[in-house]
Amino acid sequence: MNAPELEPLLQFVAQRTGTHLSRQQRERLAVELEKLGPGRALLHLARLQSREGALELARLLAVVSVHKTDLFRDEPQLQALETHVLRPLVALGRPLSVWSAGCSTGEEVATLLVLLADAGAHPESSVLGTDLSDAALAQAKRLSFSPEVLKRVPRELLARYFREGTLIAPLMARARFAQHNLMDRPYPFASADGPFDVIVCRNVLIYFTAEAARATVNGFVERLRPGGVLVLSTAEPLLEPVPELTTLRLPGAFFYQRDGGAPAPAPVPVVAQKPVAPRPPPRPAITGEVPVVLTPEDEGRKLFELVLEWAANGEDHPETEAGLRKALYLAPQLASARYLLGLILERRGALADAAGEYRRALLMLEAGRAMASSFFLNNERLKQACKLALKRVAPVT
Ligand SMILES: C[S@@+](CC[C@H](N)C(=O)[O-])C[C@H]1O[C@@H](n2cnc3c(N)ncnc32)[C@H](O)[C@@H]1O
């Protein structure tokens, strides 16, 4: 199949996942689509859209999906969730309903069940895990994890809630799983036609197009109880205000609360930051031969693209921060790299430093000096993201 022929097929897969396809994802998909055979793009498209093509489509969607997950992923955020959201809800004394949307292989569901149990939740409380991928769900349902994965669980919680790597039976009984594509309506209910107290959708929307993310968040709002809380990952704050949602700013985390109803976890003022020691200027690591034709800006952009590729593959790469700093040393006008660095610093609690990065990114965006990059936000949306980020971290700067 030639490139124009492939395009409608690629677009269909992108639309079914809500994903903004990266160059690497498009290339991987093109290889898979080629296997369908030559010159019959429209027939293939019709098949993928039909009931009979469901398996083939699932296989293609798996090619673009990132399943990276962990038990107790982003502990500071989870601590804030337990203290400021789950415990006040538990105090109401009724069963709670939580939805992990895009639960991958079940680590997030297990984590939420442990947090609920540890907060003393009503025994009929439940967690629903949904995902696009059947294969991920099949693994998720076992709620059983390798010793390597279990290393992330705090020791006392491991002893209390896991036996031989598997979640204990009373907690397992509180889990439900269902295959669900966030691009499809209707969205699931908690029980009968009941709403959820908390919806957790972390590291999913980051891959979505703006339109798909907006529709998904609106879908979540419809399924949240008034006063219920939406949890996104700290790397993917909402870029546009949603009228029914209020941001809860907490130490180390932020959540979104649906207006109306009780309880309203009181927003806690963000803690003051310790002054951060000045950093020595970063030095570019020059490994091997650098092609003479590359300007420092080109090199910086290439490095940044590498960091983006790690992120697109769902890798929490230890070199991410260093990679961004090097990229910015070489190409200081990469506003998107500054924004990403700001997110990393914000997540670590270095709010003043984070604000500095957001502010610098915004300045160059507003002055029209920002370099274009293959970041998933274009410069217009990036400007919006920087402004929002500055509002988030502003109280301490
Ligand atoms: C990177 S994992 C995140 C897992 C977990 N939420 C976490 O933060 O550790 C993203 C998951 O979202 C799922 N996903 C991607 N697009 C989806 C869609 N349109 N509908 C439902 N799930 C989707 C993928 O199959 C994958 O398992």
The ligand as an SDF file (V2000), in Angstrom:
LIG
                    3D

 27 29  0  0  0  0  0  0  0  0999 V2000
    0.3110    3.9550   30.1210 C   0  0  0  0  0  0  0  0  0  0  0  0
   -1.0380    2.9100   30.5580 S   0  0  0  0  0  0  0  0  0  0  0  0
   -1.5380    3.6440   32.0900 C   0  0  0  0  0  0  0  0  0  0  0  0
   -1.8950    2.6280   33.1310 C   0  0  0  0  0  0  0  0  0  0  0  0
   -2.2580    3.2120   34.5020 C   0  0  0  0  0  0  0  0  0  0  0  0
   -3.4190    4.0590   34.4100 N   0  0  0  0  0  0  0  0  0  0  0  0
   -1.0940    3.9520   35.1120 C   0  0  0  0  0  0  0  0  0  0  0  0
   -1.0900    5.1790   35.1690 O   0  0  0  0  0  0  0  0  0  0  0  0
   -0.1420    3.2950   35.5590 O   0  0  0  0  0  0  0  0  0  0  0  0
   -2.3100    3.4480   29.4100 C   0  0  0  0  0  0  0  0  0  0  0  0
   -3.4370    2.4570   29.2600 C   0  0  0  0  0  0  0  0  0  0  0  0
   -4.5090    3.1370   28.6110 O   0  0  0  0  0  0  0  0  0  0  0  0
   -5.1290    2.2390   27.7210 C   0  0  0  0  0  0  0  0  0  0  0  0
   -5.8310    3.0020   26.6930 N   0  0  0  0  0  0  0  0  0  0  0  0
   -5.2890    3.7270   25.6780 C   0  0  0  0  0  0  0  0  0  0  0  0
   -6.2560    4.2530   24.9110 N   0  0  0  0  0  0  0  0  0  0  0  0
   -7.4300    3.8480   25.4490 C   0  0  0  0  0  0  0  0  0  0  0  0
   -8.7840    4.0540   25.1080 C   0  0  0  0  0  0  0  0  0  0  0  0
   -9.1230    4.7720   24.0320 N   0  0  0  0  0  0  0  0  0  0  0  0
   -9.7340    3.4900   25.8850 N   0  0  0  0  0  0  0  0  0  0  0  0
   -9.3910    2.7590   26.9740 C   0  0  0  0  0  0  0  0  0  0  0  0
   -8.1360    2.5150   27.3560 N   0  0  0  0  0  0  0  0  0  0  0  0
   -7.1570    3.0610   26.5980 C   0  0  0  0  0  0  0  0  0  0  0  0
   -3.9780    1.4130   27.1620 C   0  0  0  0  0  0  0  0  0  0  0  0
   -4.4480    0.1750   26.6450 O   0  0  0  0  0  0  0  0  0  0  0  0
   -3.0750    1.2650   28.3840 C   0  0  0  0  0  0  0  0  0  0  0  0
   -3.2970    0.0720   29.0550 O   0  0  0  0  0  0  0  0  0  0  0  0
  1  2  1  0
  2  3  1  0
  2 10  1  0
  3  4  1  0
  4  5  1  0
  5  6  1  0
  5  7  1  0
  7  8  2  0
  7  9  1  0
 10 11  1  0
 11 12  1  0
 11 26  1  0
 12 13  1  0
 13 14  1  0
 13 24  1  0
 14 15  1  0
 14 23  1  0
 15 16  2  0
 16 17  1  0
 17 18  1  0
 17 23  2  0
 18 19  1  0
 18 20  2  0
 20 21  1  0
 21 22  2  0
 22 23  1  0
 24 25  1  0
 24 26  1  0
 26 27  1  0
M  CHG  2   2   1   9  -1
M  END
$$$$
